[in-house]
Amino acid sequence: MRLSDILKVNDIKVPLTATDKKGAITELVQVLDEAHELKDSKVLLASVLEREATRTTGIGNGLAIPHGKCTGVDHLVVAIGKPEKPIDFESIDGRPVNLIVLLASPPDQTGPHIQALARISRLMTVEVFRAALRNATTAQQIYDAVVSQENAMGGT
């Protein structure tokens, strides 16, 4: 699975205006809603916030991947946001996040959901990619970085 097959430039927001975790998640759900990617934004928001309450999705290296499976979507969706200022996400490394990748899928699509989570995590292990994201100032630059890194990695 290639993240760039799911992600669209209008699913990326730079900068996010939110200053906290809940605000950032809400803003990314709104991005997907405005892109007509959702069946029910309220259901998606509740699902992601409920998942976040059980355990933080701030996985370290400045990245958070809030996610959920719910009936608010009928296909795998992803949105990326880069906050204006790093946000405290209660990350496992104790550091604030500067990139948030929201992922959601229908309850019956566990396989693609897990593959997408793994793909995001794998991309973020590459320092050149993380640097490109840190330096990005537009949605297009983030999208181009994802495409470029996936092309460099090869495979699906």
Buried (B, 14 or more C-beta within 10 A) or exposed (E): BBBBEBBBBBBBBBEBEBEEBEBBBBBBBBBBBEBEBBBBBEBBBBBBBEBBEEEBBBBEBBBBBBBBBBEBBEEBBBBBBBBEEBBEBBBEEEBBBBBBBBBBBBEEBEEBBEBBBEBBBBBBEEEEBBEBBEEBEEBEBBBBBBBBBBEEBEEE
